[in-house]
Amino acid sequence: MVLADGYHFELGFLFDHLGEIGAGLLRTLEISVIGMAGALVVGVALGALAALNVPVVRQLIAVYVEVFRNTPLLVQIFFLFFALPEIGFQLDGFTVGWLSLLLWGGAYNVENFRAGFEAVEGGYVEACRALGFARVAAFREVVFPLGTRIALPSVINILISVFKNSSFMVAISFPELTETAVNIVAVTFRVFEMFLALGVVYLGLVWLLSLGAQVVERRLAIPGGH
Amino acid sequence: MPPWVGPVASYVASGLRTTALLALVSVVASVVVGVVLGTLLTLPSRVVRAVVRVYVEVWRGLPIIVILFFIFFVLPIIGIRVDTFTAAAVGLTLWGSANMAEVVRGAVQSVPRGQGEAAAALGFSWPGRMRHVILPQATRRVLPPLIGLVVNLTQQTSLAAVIGLLDVLEASQRSIERLTLSGGSTHAVPILGAVLGVFFVVCLPLTMLSRWFERRLR
C-alpha cells in the first residue's frame, strides 16, 4: 500500500522490534499495576477516614484531594521529576511513574469512596446503633461493604484512567510502551504502522479491562439494588 | 524580586495565553460535536447508534497522548500537514467530544421513560418532546459532568507540550532549561509550582461549582 509522499505501508518491521515493545509493555504494566493498587488502597483508607468525619483529618484529606484533582497530572509528573531534586529528593523515572499515578488516582478515589460511604442510607447506621454496634463497628460491618459497592463503577473508571495515563511518562523519557514506540519511530521512521500498533494495543487492553470490570461489577452488585 | 523572575514570568505568561486559547477552542468544539453525537446515541436507529458508538469507544479508550501523536505524526503521511496547535486542538476535541457524547446520552436517558411517553400521549411530536419535556430536565443533569469535563480538558491541554506546542508548561520547561544553561540554579520548584498554582486557581472554582450543581439535583 502506497500513501502520499511514496510512503509504503509495511507491518513486518514490528517483528524485528517485538522484544523492545514487549519490554515497554511490561514497564507500562508494572507502573500501572502499582499505581492502580496504590490508588485503590489510598482511596479506601482516606475515603473511610473522610466519611467518619474526624476533624482536622478530614480537612487535611480535602487539601490532598483538591490539589491533585485540580492540577494536571502531567505538571504533577514534571514537578516530581524536575523540581523535587532541587529540594533534595532525586526520584528515578520508574518511581515517578508509579508514584504520580498512585497520588493522582488516589485523590480521585478518595472522593469516589467517600461519596459511596455517604450514600449509604442513614437508617442502616441508626439501626446498627440501636442494636448496640459501636460507630466504628457499624461502619465496618454495614457502611463499608455497601459503600464500596456503590462507589465501584466510578472507582473502576479511575483505575482504567490510571492505566491509560501511564503513557504520560513519555514526557520524562521513562521507557514504557509509548516512549518505546516513539524511540522505535526515531530509528525506523515507520510512523504510521508503529502508532497504529500502539493504538491497537492500548485499545485492546482498555477494552479488556472494561470487560473484566463489568464482570466484577455484576458479581459485587448489591442484591436487590440499593 | 530576583532578576530571573521578570523575563521568565513574561515568557510563561505568553505560553499561558496559548494554553487558554487551546482550552477554549477544545472545550467549545468538544461540546458542540459531543452534543450532536450524544443526541444521535439516543435515536432509535441501530445503525446510527452503532457508528457513533465506535467513534465514542475508540476516542475514549485511547490515551490522549497517543491520539495527539497519531494526529501530529501520522496525518502528514497522508498529505495533511498540521501545526502543533491544530493537532492538539483536534486531538483534544476527538477525546473531549467522545466523552461529551456519553455525558449527553447519560443525561437524556436519566430522564424517566414515562416523561417522554406521557408527552407522546399528549400529542407532542419528537422535537416537541425533546424541547419541552426531555431537554429541560436533561440539561440540569448534564451540568455537573459537563463542568467536570471542562476541568479535565483544561488540564489535558498541558499534553500539547509533549508534541512541542509552546504552551504554559513548555514555556516553563524551556525557562528552566535556559536558567540551567546560564549557570546558576534551575528554579524548577517556584516555576513549576506557579504552573500548578495557575491551573489550581482556574480549576478549583469550577470543581466547586460542579459539586454545588450536583447537590442541588438531590
HADDOCK unambig.tbl for C-alpha pairs under 7 A between the chains (distance, minus, plus):
assign (segid A and resid 3 and name CA) (segid B and resid 77 and name CA) 6.86 0.50 0.50
assign (segid A and resid 3 and name CA) (segid B and resid 78 and name CA) 5.90 0.50 0.50
assign (segid A and resid 4 and name CA) (segid B and resid 77 and name CA) 5.92 0.50 0.50
assign (segid A and resid 4 and name CA) (segid B and resid 78 and name CA) 4.98 0.50 0.50
assign (segid A and resid 4 and name CA) (segid B and resid 79 and name CA) 5.59 0.50 0.50
assign (segid A and resid 5 and name CA) (segid B and resid 77 and name CA) 6.90 0.50 0.50
assign (segid A and resid 7 and name CA) (segid B and resid 77 and name CA) 6.95 0.50 0.50
assign (segid A and resid 67 and name CA) (segid B and resid 200 and name CA) 6.95 0.50 0.50
assign (segid A and resid 70 and name CA) (segid B and resid 199 and name CA) 6.81 0.50 0.50
assign (segid A and resid 70 and name CA) (segid B and resid 200 and name CA) 5.11 0.50 0.50
assign (segid A and resid 70 and name CA) (segid B and resid 203 and name CA) 5.27 0.50 0.50
assign (segid A and resid 70 and name CA) (segid B and resid 204 and name CA) 5.73 0.50 0.50
assign (segid A and resid 71 and name CA) (segid B and resid 155 and name CA) 6.53 0.50 0.50
assign (segid A and resid 71 and name CA) (segid B and resid 196 and name CA) 5.77 0.50 0.50
assign (segid A and resid 71 and name CA) (segid B and resid 199 and name CA) 5.42 0.50 0.50
assign (segid A and resid 71 and name CA) (segid B and resid 200 and name CA) 5.35 0.50 0.50
assign (segid A and resid 72 and name CA) (segid B and resid 155 and name CA) 4.64 0.50 0.50
assign (segid A and resid 72 and name CA) (segid B and resid 156 and name CA) 6.56 0.50 0.50
assign (segid A and resid 74 and name CA) (segid B and resid 158 and name CA) 6.78 0.50 0.50
assign (segid A and resid 74 and name CA) (segid B and resid 159 and name CA) 6.94 0.50 0.50
assign (segid A and resid 75 and name CA) (segid B and resid 196 and name CA) 6.65 0.50 0.50
assign (segid A and resid 79 and name CA) (segid B and resid 192 and name CA) 6.11 0.50 0.50
assign (segid A and resid 82 and name CA) (segid B and resid 188 and name CA) 6.56 0.50 0.50
assign (segid A and resid 83 and name CA) (segid B and resid 188 and name CA) 4.75 0.50 0.50
assign (segid A and resid 83 and name CA) (segid B and resid 189 and name CA) 4.77 0.50 0.50
assign (segid A and resid 164 and name CA) (segid B and resid 63 and name CA) 5.01 0.50 0.50
assign (segid A and resid 165 and name CA) (segid B and resid 63 and name CA) 6.41 0.50 0.50
assign (segid A and resid 167 and name CA) (segid B and resid 63 and name CA) 6.89 0.50 0.50
assign (segid A and resid 167 and name CA) (segid B and resid 65 and name CA) 6.91 0.50 0.50
assign (segid A and resid 168 and name CA) (segid B and resid 65 and name CA) 6.90 0.50 0.50
assign (segid A and resid 171 and name CA) (segid B and resid 162 and name CA) 6.20 0.50 0.50
assign (segid A and resid 191 and name CA) (segid B and resid 73 and name CA) 6.71 0.50 0.50
assign (segid A and resid 191 and name CA) (segid B and resid 74 and name CA) 6.31 0.50 0.50
assign (segid A and resid 192 and name CA) (segid B and resid 74 and name CA) 5.42 0.50 0.50
assign (segid A and resid 195 and name CA) (segid B and resid 70 and name CA) 6.21 0.50 0.50
assign (segid A and resid 199 and name CA) (segid B and resid 62 and name CA) 6.59 0.50 0.50
assign (segid A and resid 199 and name CA) (segid B and resid 66 and name CA) 6.83 0.50 0.50
assign (segid A and resid 202 and name CA) (segid B and resid 62 and name CA) 6.29 0.50 0.50
assign (segid A and resid 203 and name CA) (segid B and resid 61 and name CA) 5.62 0.50 0.50
assign (segid A and resid 203 and name CA) (segid B and resid 62 and name CA) 5.78 0.50 0.50
assign (segid A and resid 206 and name CA) (segid B and resid 61 and name CA) 6.14 0.50 0.50
